[in-house]
């Protein structure tokens, strides 16, 4: 393998292409370990190379090295944010959670939200949003509510991640056998996050099945009761703020 290295020690575009080609050849001839080492060593010289990290991520997934694949996904999130490719950043963040359910995506969600500059969102184009078709279940929240989406997942007893995207929110809800077990939204998680999620009424959602169960953060008996309890909490709080409830009489 020949690599044209810059005086700084960083790989040039030509040498990166050479590394990618050699990695493919190693994999083709059943030497995935050599491909992994080659890419890992190359990333030490060019840690901001998206092409190298994407190739390493792909090889790790195929070799069932899911923890390393998840780490590469998280590294790619930062790189894509830097290039303002927010959809790709969010896809890799979602993938990291699916590969390793222990991963907390809250920091990544907050980083993407800040980078999107939501204070300018009110002036953004409001044309119909594109809904992905390469996932298990997807739709537009203008037509299918969070409540309806949760019911579909519960009825099918699916394990996976429900991702919600809107102008002002980036969120996800984890399910084990159709039951809600965690939620993350704009840097919050658990109960607080779901209080924000349940009020999202615009944007899109995507559900992807996971082979692994997620850690249980929310102990939910039934999804319907959980959703109704949160809606009741929110309604009561609004009523108190508007002076419509006499809290003293309820005690």
N, C-alpha and C positions, 0 to 999 in steps of 0.2 A: 504494500500500500504506500502510495506517495502522497504526501500532504504538503501544500504550499503554505508555510506558516509565516505570518507577519512578524516583524521585528518585536512587536509587543507580546508575541506568544499566542495571540488570538487567531483562531482559524479564519481564513478567508472564505468567501462564498464558494470558490472553486474547491477548496479543501473540504468544506462541509458536504458538498455534493459527492466528493470522493468517499467520505466517511459513510454517508447514507448508502451509497452503492455497495461498499464493502460489507456493511451491516446486513443488507439484503442477501448478499452472497453467503455470509456466515449462516443466516437463518435457513436459506435454501438447502445448504449442505449439513443441516442438523447440528450447527455449532452456535446455538442461541447464547450460550455463556460467553463466547468470544464476542458476539455482537453486543451483548450487554456491557462487557468491559470496554470495548472500543467506544461505545456511545458515552459511557460514564466518564471515561478519561477525556474525551473530546469536550464534554460539557464543563469540565474543570477549566478548560481554556476559553470556551465560549458559552458561559452560563446563560446568556440571554438569547441563545439560538432557539427559536420556536421549532424549526425543522428537526433539530436534534432531539429536543424533548418530546415532540410528537412521535418520532420514530421509536424512542425508548419506551414511551407510554404504550404504543401499539404492541411492541414485542413483549412487554411485561404482561399485558392483558392476555396475549396468546399463550404465554408460558405460565399463566395462573399466578403470577407474582403480583397479587392485587394490591398489597400495601405499597409497593414501590410505584405501581401504576397510579395509585391515588395521590402519592406525593408528587409525581410529575404533573398530574392534573392541577394540583394546587399551585405549583410553580407556574404553570401555563396561564392560570387565572390572572396573576399579576402582570405577566407579559402582555396578555391580550388587553387588559385594562389600560396599560401604557400606550397601546396602539389604538385605543378607543374602539376596539372590536368587542363591544359589550355582550352581544349575543353569544359569541364564541367563549367569552370568559364565563358566562353563566352556564353554558353547556358543559364546560370542563368542571365547574363547581358542582353541578348536579351529578356528573359522572363520578367525581371523587366520593361523594356521599353514597352512591350506589356501590362503588367498589369497596369502600370501607365505611360501614354504618357508624363507626365511632367518630368519624370526622365531623367537627362542628363547622358548618358553613356560614355561621353568623358573621365572622370577620370579613369573609369574602363578599357576602351580601352587602355589608355596610360599605366596603370599598367600592363596589360597583355602583351602589346608590349615590355615593358622594361624587364619583367620577362622572356620572350622568348629569350632574348639576340639576337636580329636580326643581330648583327655583325657576328654571327657564321652561319647565315642562308645560306650563299653561299655554305657551306660544307654539308648541310643537304641532306637527301635522296630525289631524284626528282622522285620517283616512282608515279604512278597515285594516285590521292587523292580520298578518300572515299567521296561520295556524299550522304547526308541523303535522306531518302525516306519518313520520317514522317512529311514532311512540304508540303505546298501548291504547291510550285514551286522551283525546285533546279536544279543546273547544274554546269558544269566545264567551267571556263572562257576561256579555251583554245579552246572551241567549240562554246560557246554562249557568246557574248560580253555584257558588261554593257548596251550598247545602245539597243541591242536586248531584254535584260531582262526588261528594262524600258518600251519598247514598248508593251511587252506582258502584263505587269501590267496595263499600261494605257488603252489598248484595253479592258481589262476585268473590268476596273473601280474598282479595288480592293483597300481596305484600309488595310495597314499592314506595315511590316518592311522587307526590303531587306537587308540581312546581307552578307558582302563580307569578305572572309578570304583568305589571301595569306601569304607567308613567311615574307613579310615586312609590311603588312597592315592588320589592323582590322578596319572595317568600316561598316556603315549602312546608309540606305536611307529610310526616312519615307514617306508614301504615304497616301493621303486622296482621295478616289474615283478615284484612278489611277494617281493622280497628285502629283508631288514631292513637299513636304512641309518642309523638313529638311534633313540634311546630317551630319554625324559625321565620322571623320577619324583621327586616331592617335593623339587625343587630340584637333583637330580642329573641328569646326562645320560650318554649313551654306555654303555660297558660296566658302570659302577657302577650306573646306573639299571636296566639290564636284569636285573642280579642281584636287585634288589628286585622288579621286575615279575614275574619267572618264579615267584615264590613267592606271588603273590596268588591266593587260592583262593575269594574271595567278592566279590560286587558284580556289576557289569554291564560289558559291553564294546560298543562301537559302531565300525564301520568305515565311513569315508566316502571315496569315490574323489576323487582330485585330478587336475586337468588338468596340473599342474606336478610335475616330479620334485623330490625333496628333496635337500639337500646330503648327501654321503656322509660320515658321521662314523665309522660302523662298517664296516670292510671284511670282509664276511661272504662266505665261499665258498658255503656252503649253510646255510639256516636250521636244518635239523635238526642238523647237526654243531655249529653255534653254540650251540643250546639244550642239547645234550647235554654240550658242553664246560663250560658254565656250571653245569649240574646237578652234574657231576663235581667242579668246583671247590668248590661249596657242600658236597657230601657229604664231600669230603676235609677241609675246614676243620672241619666238625662232628666228624669222627672224631678229628682232632688235638686239638680242645678236650676231647673226652671220653677222650683217652688211648688210643684204639683203634688208632692207627697208630704204628709205630716209624719215625719219619722218618729216623733215622740209617741204617737198613738199606736205604733206598731211594736213598741217595746213592752 
